[in-house]
């Protein structure tokens, strides 16, 4: 089975056409993560001398230093170097899901041409860490997959119209769940089925130490606080709208509310790079970017499908993967995720639970 991979990469050139060495961004990121150039070289297993040569070449292109000497700390990143690191991380957070979708689409086309039966499991969902873990498990099981990352409304419309076999959907635990389901009723009405994947926590992401003293959704309307939202049509943005309404607040009162990003990782990167003070999303993204996380709402994440689709061999293979110990183990590695009821199949109405599984509060 063929595997297609597309990686995001960007370039900087100066006025004379000299390009910033591609590897220098990865080196600067290691310095940021490990505290010094020496520690970065140890982690990478590369030569300290070669690393300095690479940095000098980059500084010549930029016309400015990337490392500064500090007594007792060795070499640390300059503000310019830190800006480059966080720009690179934002590029990855924003583009990786798009490129993964395109790679999956190309894989599906090649599989259709090469396989004897030409069948592929079509999964549409917003980019999330449980879906990402599932895709890796499906790949390990050599199950032909076309994974398209899109917002929740697009995924729901696609499974309703037959453009995909299963669509990602998340419903808050408690009274808000019925409101979310009602919002998607035009696509998910009737006897649609829900394949349970995980329970996860959504909440507020803030810089380490919580310098702006953000503790609740109500704080988002506080003057002077910069917020970064998810894009229109995303389930996370809908959840936040409902949480604000529950408190008598409107998005118009939140500075930055209309500025949206397409993934949890992208909004986390915004906060981590200092471009925003707070974001709303899942805990895994916050932890991966070194942010603090304030839990707000637990929710169940499902794959929605039509009843007849469950009898197809590809859906049966999907269920076997979702119910496997390997998938549960992968989910357990994700902060804020719990592999609760993995692979259970219910109606969407029955999925509206009001009690939280152990460990999600």
N, C-alpha and C positions, 0 to 999 in steps of 0.2 A: 504494500500500500504506500503510495506516494505522500510526502508531507511537504507542504509549501510554507515558507516562512518569509515574512517581509518585516524589516526592522526600520524604525524611524532614524533618520540621520540628517543633521543640518551642518552648514558650513559658514565660516566667516572669512572674508577676504578684505585686505586693506586696499588703499588707493592704488598701490603698485601691482595688485593682483596676487600678492602672497597670501596663502591660505593658512588658517589656524590648523595645526596638526590634529587630526581626528582623535587620536588616542589621548590627547591632553585633557579632554573633558572627563574621561573615565578616571584619569589620574587625579584630577582636582576633586572629583567626587569621593575618591578613597581618602584623600587628605581631610576632607570635610567630615567623613564618617569616623576616621581613626585618629584625628587630632594632630598629625604631623606627617611630613613627607617620609620620614624614616619608617613610621608605622605603616604608611600606605605601601611602601616598597616591600616591606615584610609580608603584608597581606597578599600583595600581587605576586610576590616571588620574583620581582624584577630588580634590576641594578639601580642603586641610588645614584650613581654617576649618570646613567642613561636617563633617569627621570629628570635630573637637573638640566641635562642637555635639551630634553623635550620642552621643558618649561622655558628655557632661555629662547628657544626658537619661537615659542608662542608669544612671549613678551616682546620679541622683536616685531612680530606681526602686528600686535596690538599697540605697541608704543607705550606700554604701561606695565608695572610689575604685577605679578600674580601671587607671589609669596612675600611675606614680611617676617623679619626676625623679631621674636619676642623673648626677653630674658626668662629662662626657665621653661620655655615652651617650645623652643626651636622654631621652625618655619610654620607659619599659619597663613591661611588664605587672606588676601586683600579683599576689600569690598567688591572690586571688579570680578575677582575670581569666584566669590560667593554668588554674585549675580549670574555668572556663566553656569555655575553648577545648578542653580535653581531654574534657570531658563531651560537647561537640558532636561531636568526632571519634569518640568511642565510640558515640554514637547513630548516626552514619553508618555506621560499620563493622558494627554489629550489625543495623541495620534495612535497609540498602540492598539486600542480597541477597533479603530477604523481599519487599520492595516491587518489586524487579525481576522476581521470579517471578510476583507477582500481575499486574504490568503485562503480562508475556508471556502469561499465561493469558487476560487480557482481549483482548489482540491476537488470540490464536488464535480466541477466540469470535467476534470481529468478522469475522475472515478467513473463518471457516466460513459466516457469514451472507452475506457479500458476494461471495466467490469462486465461480466457476462450478463448480469441482471440489471445493472445501471441504477439500483435503488440507493437512496441516500436519506438519512434522517435529517429533517430540516428543523432546526431549533432557532427561534427568534427570541431575543431577550435583551434587556438593558445590561450593560456591562456590570457584573458583580463577581465577587470572589468565589461564591459557591458555584456559580455557572462556569467560571473559569476552571475551578477544580473538577467539575463534572466533565468539561470538555477534555481535560487531560486524561481522565479515567476512560472516557469513550475512545480516545486515541489509543490508549494502552490496550484496550480490548479490540482494537482494529475495527471499530464500528464506523462505517462511512458517515461523515457528519458534514452538514452545511450549517455553520453557526453564523448568524447575522446579528450583530449588536445594533439595537435600535431602541427607541423609548418604549415605555410600557403600552401606551396607546397604540403605537404602530404594531407592536407584537400581538396585542389583543385583536386588532383588526385583521391581521394576517392569519391567525388561526381560525377566526370566524369565516374568512373568505377562502380558506383552503390553500393559502400561499405557503404555509408552514404546517408541520405536524404537531409541534408543541410550542407553547409561548410562555415566557417567564412572567409571573404575576406575584406581587406581594400584598398581603392583607394585614393590616394592624390587628393585634389582639385587642379585644374589647369592642366598645360601641363604634369606633371609627371604621372598623372593618366593613360593616354593612354600607357605610357611606361610600367607601372606595369601590365596593362591588357594584353599587348602584351607578357610580360614575361610568363604569365600563359595561353597563347592562346592554347597551346597543350591540356589543360584540359578544358578550359572554352569557347571553340569556339562554334559556332552555336547559338541556341536560348535560352541559359541558362538565367534564371531569377534571379533577385536580390531583396531580401526582405530587405528594409532599416531598420537599427536599430538606429544608432546614428551618429553624427559628433563628432570627438574627436581631441585633439591637441597632436602632438608629438613634443618633443624638448629635450634640453640638461638639464641633472640633475647634479647639483653641490652642494657641501657642503654649509651649511648656511654661509652667508656673502660672498660667491663666492671668497674664498681666492686666487684662481689661476687666477682670472679675465678672465673667459671664457664667451664670449658673442655671439659667432657665430660658425657655423660649420667649418669655415676656421681655427678657433683656435685649432681644434683637431690635426692638423699636427705640432703644436708648440713643439719644443724640451722640454723634461722634463715633459710633461703632460701624465699621465697614464689614458688610456681609457679602459672601459670594454664594449664589444659588445654583441649583441644577436647572437644566434646560426645560422649556415648556414641553408638556406631554410626558415627562418622567414621573414614575410613581413616587419617588422621593419628594419631588416638588409638590405633588398633590397632597401627600401626607403632611408636609409642612403647612400648606394652605389650610388644611383642616385643623391642625393644631393651633394655628394663629386664630382662626375663627372661633375655636373653642374658648379662647381667652379674650374674645372681643376685639382682636387686633386685625389690621389689614396689611397686606404686603406693601402697600404704598408708604407705610410708616417706617419701613426698613430700608436703610441706605444700602444700595447695591442689589436690591431684590430682583430687578429686571435683568441683571447680568448673570447669564447661566453658562455652566459647563456641563459636558456630557457624561462625566464619570465621577464616582466617589473619589478616586485618586486625584483627579484634576482639581477638585475643590480643596482637597487636603493640601495639594502642592501650592495652591494659592495662599493658603494660610501660612504654611511653613516658610514660604519665601517672603512673607511680610506684606503681600499685596492685598490681603484682607485680614480682618481680626477674627472672624468666626465663619464657619460653614456648617452645614447640616448633612450628615451622611452616616455610613456604617463605621463601626469601631476599627475594623481591620485597616482601613485606609488611614485613619488617624494614627494608629500605632506605627504603621510603616513609614510615616513621615515625621515621627517623633513628636506628635501632638498629644495634648491631653484630651480626654473624651468624657463628656457628661451624658450619660444615658437618658433618653427621653421616652422612647417607644419601642416595644418589642413587636415583631411581626413574623408571620409565616410566609415563607417563599415557596411557591408552587410552580409546576409546569402544567398549564392548562391544555387540554386536548379534547377532541370529539370522542364520544364513546366507541364508535366503530374503529377508530385508529388504534385503540388499545389491543386489538386482536392481531395487528400486523406484526410480523417477525421483528422488524426494527424496533418497534415500541416495546416488545417483550424483552429484547436485548437491552434496551435502555433501562427498563425496570430492574433487570438483573444487576446492572452496574450501580444504580441508585441504592439498591438494597445491600450492596456488597460491603464487607468489612473495610476494603481499601478506600471506598468513597467516604465512609464514616470517619476513618482515620484522617483523611485529608481535610475534612471539615473541622475536626477537632483541633487542627493546627491554626485555625483562623480565629483571632480574637473577636469575641462578640457573636460568634456563630455556635449553634448547637445542632447536632445531627438528630433531631427529634422526628420520629415517625417516618424515617427515610423510606420512600417507595410506597407508602400507604396511598391508596386511591379512594377518593371520596367525591361526592358532588361538591360544587363550589359553595352551595348553601351550608352543607355540613362542615365545611372548612372554617366557618365563622365561629371559632372557639372564643371563649371568654376567660379562660384560665390560662395562666402562663406556665409552661413546663419549668421544671426545676432548673435554676441557674440563669434565668433570663431576666430577672428583676433588677 
